[in-house]
């Protein structure tokens, strides 16, 4: 591509910081860089038409983990690590709310619930038995019990009588949040270019040469906020994980309000006004869902529809309005990777499906590495 003098001058000359990825992490990193270096030239490159991974495709859960997820995490992480993870997620949510304001992100503190299918006796018993212990672990952070046993009042079918309620969980409008973040970045004179894929880069000690599809340019530092697409960057420490989602048409007299988890967090649903959004099913075929390809599969979509029909909306008519997928970044550890890869190259990735909660904090920590 042949660039004009004006294009080169305004966008690709004297670039101080290049952020790759315009999602929650990337934009928070850029905004934090602007706070720390007010006179710097900051460029954000995004390979998609909109933020490409999960930032505009997630379910809009302002949550830090259901009780079964936290119990599962304790099987592969220490108590201190699990507490630190929840603390980071909670801190990240407060950062997001403080930066954008609750009104702009349509923050709704309806609380969150975990459901247990009748046949899932072992998970149910484990959660109920460990509920006081988990509350004890989290008490220093919340100064109150996080999880409580409640009777199902929503009319779900095929589940155990008791749900686990979490009053600290909320909903946000994902689209509103990302629009507000993009507006914030533009108002701070941060340049954002879409449809720009970083093909490769070369750290030259005092600067980095960044190769795009058609040309290359020089930046002093480059920060990668590419989460589910960071496999090569991290030598396999981050694996992509596809999440498939659907949303219904409006449902008359819908009485479901809140965020809901099912089957150790592998399924999740919420109301959006009088619609139901439902996602998950990665556990039906982990190999197929370890991909960066946006698509829906029959096995997952059939399961989502079955859950809607048999568990969530029994005896209610509904129509599917829309389906989509997003790409998360996961790994053997739930701890995010925020690190310096070489003299002028940094990354903040592996958000473990908790981008809404932890993204703002990871973006800030990424910028603070410089």
Secondary structure in CASP SS format (residue, H / E / C, confidence):
PFRMAT SS
TARGET T0000
AUTHOR 0000-0000-0000
METHOD secondary structure of the structure
MODEL  1
X C 1.00
X C 1.00
X C 1.00
X C 1.00
X H 1.00
X H 1.00
X H 1.00
X H 1.00
X H 1.00
X H 1.00
X H 1.00
X C 1.00
X C 1.00
X C 1.00
X E 1.00
X E 1.00
X E 1.00
X E 1.00
X E 1.00
X E 1.00
X C 1.00
X C 1.00
X C 1.00
X H 1.00
X H 1.00
X H 1.00
X H 1.00
X H 1.00
X H 1.00
X H 1.00
X H 1.00
X H 1.00
X H 1.00
X H 1.00
X H 1.00
X H 1.00
X C 1.00
X C 1.00
X C 1.00
X C 1.00
X C 1.00
X E 1.00
X E 1.00
X E 1.00
X E 1.00
X E 1.00
X C 1.00
X C 1.00
X C 1.00
X C 1.00
X C 1.00
X C 1.00
X C 1.00
X C 1.00
X C 1.00
X C 1.00
X C 1.00
X C 1.00
X C 1.00
X C 1.00
X E 1.00
X E 1.00
X C 1.00
X C 1.00
X C 1.00
X C 1.00
X H 1.00
X H 1.00
X H 1.00
X H 1.00
X H 1.00
X H 1.00
X H 1.00
X C 1.00
X C 1.00
X C 1.00
X C 1.00
X C 1.00
X H 1.00
X H 1.00
X H 1.00
X H 1.00
X H 1.00
X H 1.00
X H 1.00
X H 1.00
X H 1.00
X H 1.00
X H 1.00
X H 1.00
X H 1.00
X H 1.00
X H 1.00
X H 1.00
X H 1.00
X H 1.00
X H 1.00
X H 1.00
X H 1.00
X H 1.00
X C 1.00
X C 1.00
X C 1.00
X C 1.00
X C 1.00
X C 1.00
X C 1.00
X E 1.00
X C 1.00
X C 1.00
X C 1.00
X E 1.00
X E 1.00
X E 1.00
X E 1.00
X C 1.00
X E 1.00
X C 1.00
X C 1.00
X C 1.00
X H 1.00
X H 1.00
X H 1.00
X H 1.00
X H 1.00
X H 1.00
X H 1.00
X H 1.00
X H 1.00
X H 1.00
X H 1.00
X H 1.00
X H 1.00
X H 1.00
X H 1.00
X H 1.00
X H 1.00
X H 1.00
X H 1.00
X H 1.00
X H 1.00
X H 1.00
X C 1.00
X C 1.00
X C 1.00
X C 1.00
X E 1.00
X E 1.00
X E 1.00
X E 1.00
X E 1.00
X C 1.00
X C 1.00
X C 1.00
X C 1.00
X C 1.00
X C 1.00
X C 1.00
X E 1.00
X C 1.00
X C 1.00
X E 1.00
X E 1.00
X E 1.00
X E 1.00
X E 1.00
X C 1.00
X C 1.00
X C 1.00
X E 1.00
X E 1.00
X C 1.00
X C 1.00
X H 1.00
X H 1.00
X H 1.00
X H 1.00
X H 1.00
X H 1.00
X H 1.00
X H 1.00
X H 1.00
X H 1.00
X H 1.00
X H 1.00
X H 1.00
X H 1.00
X C 1.00
X C 1.00
X C 1.00
X E 1.00
X E 1.00
X E 1.00
X E 1.00
X C 1.00
X C 1.00
X C 1.00
X C 1.00
X C 1.00
X E 1.00
X E 1.00
X E 1.00
X E 1.00
X C 1.00
X C 1.00
X C 1.00
X C 1.00
X E 1.00
X E 1.00
X E 1.00
X E 1.00
X C 1.00
X C 1.00
X C 1.00
X C 1.00
X E 1.00
X E 1.00
X E 1.00
X E 1.00
X E 1.00
X E 1.00
X E 1.00
X E 1.00
X E 1.00
X C 1.00
X C 1.00
X H 1.00
X H 1.00
X H 1.00
X C 1.00
X C 1.00
X C 1.00
X C 1.00
X C 1.00
X C 1.00
X C 1.00
X C 1.00
X C 1.00
X E 1.00
X E 1.00
X E 1.00
X E 1.00
X E 1.00
X E 1.00
X E 1.00
X E 1.00
X E 1.00
X E 1.00
X C 1.00
X C 1.00
X C 1.00
X C 1.00
X C 1.00
X C 1.00
X C 1.00
X C 1.00
X C 1.00
X C 1.00
X E 1.00
X E 1.00
X E 1.00
X E 1.00
X C 1.00
X C 1.00
X C 1.00
X C 1.00
X E 1.00
X E 1.00
X E 1.00
X E 1.00
X E 1.00
X E 1.00
X C 1.00
X C 1.00
X E 1.00
X E 1.00
X E 1.00
X E 1.00
X E 1.00
X E 1.00
X C 1.00
X H 1.00
X H 1.00
X H 1.00
X C 1.00
X H 1.00
X H 1.00
X H 1.00
X H 1.00
X C 1.00
X C 1.00
X C 1.00
X C 1.00
X C 1.00
X C 1.00
X C 1.00
X C 1.00
X H 1.00
X H 1.00
X H 1.00
X H 1.00
X H 1.00
X H 1.00
X H 1.00
X H 1.00
X H 1.00
X H 1.00
X H 1.00
X H 1.00
X H 1.00
X H 1.00
X H 1.00
X C 1.00
X C 1.00
X C 1.00
X C 1.00
X C 1.00
X C 1.00
X C 1.00
X E 1.00
X E 1.00
X E 1.00
X E 1.00
X E 1.00
X E 1.00
X E 1.00
X E 1.00
X E 1.00
X E 1.00
X E 1.00
X C 1.00
X C 1.00
X C 1.00
X C 1.00
X C 1.00
X C 1.00
X E 1.00
X E 1.00
X E 1.00
X E 1.00
X E 1.00
X E 1.00
X C 1.00
X C 1.00
X E 1.00
X E 1.00
X E 1.00
X E 1.00
X E 1.00
X C 1.00
X C 1.00
X C 1.00
X C 1.00
X C 1.00
X H 1.00
X H 1.00
X H 1.00
X H 1.00
X H 1.00
X H 1.00
X H 1.00
X H 1.00
X H 1.00
X H 1.00
X H 1.00
X H 1.00
X H 1.00
X H 1.00
X C 1.00
X C 1.00
END
